[in-house]
Amino acid sequence: MGNVLAFCEFADGALKASALSNLTFARQAAAAHGGEVIVLLVGNGAAAAGPAAAKYAPKVVTVESGELADYLAETYAPIVARLAGEHGATVVTATATSVGKDLMPRVAALLDAGQASDISKLESATSFVRPILAGNAYSTVEISTPTICVTVRQSEFAQAEPLAAAGSVAAADAGPIDAKGAKIDRIESQKSDRPELTSAKVVVSGGRGMQTSENFKKLEELADLLGAAMGASRAATDAGLVPADWQVGQTGKIVAPNLYFAIAISGAIQHLAGMKGSKTIVAINKDPEAPIFQVADYGVVTTWEKALPELIEEIKKVKAAR
């Protein structure tokens, strides 16, 4: 028997949507291991987010310190590893976000634990399914160490629902904090009123075929009409047309919205790996042989210059008629 320690990301006093997917997995793992889910919140604002997290787990542990204001694996990993031991965790889990992917291997090293990365399914208490070969195949990974570290693919697990009764919240000491010489010189962030890319129900993505940053403004107009998040192919982000955090794909963000627009995106295998789990895929591309049409539910063979204005105009008409 063992508990599941779920490292959860939060913002503005609430759990992020990615954390709720992690908690769905954590509940499954706790059932398999005969223990309970313990949510771990680390960083500034952890205490304030504790009550919101307690709606989803029987126990929440918060760790707050001025020295943990900005995430660093060097400072966070020892805390996670120590608390995993103190709370009898046989599974330590995080969502496979940029933070989770950076943090969990270091936690695994500190615990001398095996790790299952980017998993899509819990097969048994020690067995996990994960995508390989850009999502074209799946492998089953068996972990034999007493403690197991896991990162969870957000798009493969539904968001957890609140429990019937809220759990308890307790504060834990950060202990000695040693960044080992690492420091953050500056943080660059972009504010947006649009939904977060990985949790959006609608995503509008553009590729290198959009040609210029200015042309992406047309895609943003479509996204704003639909209340959608903005995405892009790696070719578009590498070309500097849009910010890097818009990238969807094997080396970017994994999304599975209800509706995904792929506009001027050819559909390289790396991009398909990040979005082919979408419920409905609409592709617009002038090349009838573009790989994107192999996964699209609806495909339009034309230029984006012709299709986008017509699409935007029709959506405006529908919204005006409501």
C-alpha positions, 0 to 999 in steps of 0.5 A: 500500500502507498499514497500518491503525491501529486505535484500540481501547478496553480495560478491565481489561487486555483489549480491549473487545468493541467493539474486536474488531468494529473489528479484524474490519473492520481486517483486511478493510481491511488486506487491501484496502490491502496492509498490516498491522493495527496496534492503538493503545492510549492511556491508563492501563493501555495497557501492561498491555493490550498483550499481550492486544491482541497476540493479535489483531494483528501489531503493538500500540503503547501510549501511556501517561501520567498526563495521559491517565488520562481520555479527552479528544479534545483530548489523544487525537486528536493522538496518534492522528494523529501515530502514523498518519503514523509507521506509514504508515497509509492507514486509521485506524479506531475503533468507533462508540462514544461515544468513537470518534464523538467522537475520529475526526472530530478525527483526520480534521481533523488528517490532512486526511482524509475520513471514513466514519462508522458503516459496516456494510460494506467495499465496496472499499479506498476505498468503504464502505456505511453505513446512512441514514434510520434504517437504512431504506436504505444509501448507499455512500460513496467517500473519495478522500483519501490517508488515510481515517478510519472509524468501524465499527458494532459490530453489523455486524461479528463479533468478531475471532478471535485470530491463530495467533501473538501480535504484538509490543508497543511503547511510544510516547511521548505527546509534548506533551499540550495539552488546550487548556483542556478538563478533566474535573471529575468522572466519574459511572459505574454498576457493574453485573454485567450484560453490556455492552449493546452486546455482550450476547447477550440484551437486555431493553428497556422503554419509557415504557409501564413508567410508573415507575422502580420498574416497571423492577425487574420488567424487571431481574428478567427480565434477571437470570434470562436473564443479559441486559443492560438497555436502554430506549427514548429516551422512557423515558430522557428521562422519567428512568425509567432511566439514559441509557446504557441507551438503544437507538436511532438516538441511543443504542446500536446492538445486535444480540443473539441475543434482544431483548425489547421491552416496553412499547415502541411501536417508533418508527423511531428505536428500531427503527434501534438493534435491528432487527438482533437475531436474534430479537425478542420484543415485548409491547405492549397496542396491536396496531397498535404498529410494534414488531410489524412487526419482531417474530418473536414478539408478545404483545398484552397489558399488561406487568403481565399478561405479565411475571409469567407469563413470569418464572414460566415461565422459573424453572420451566424453569431449576429443571428443568435 
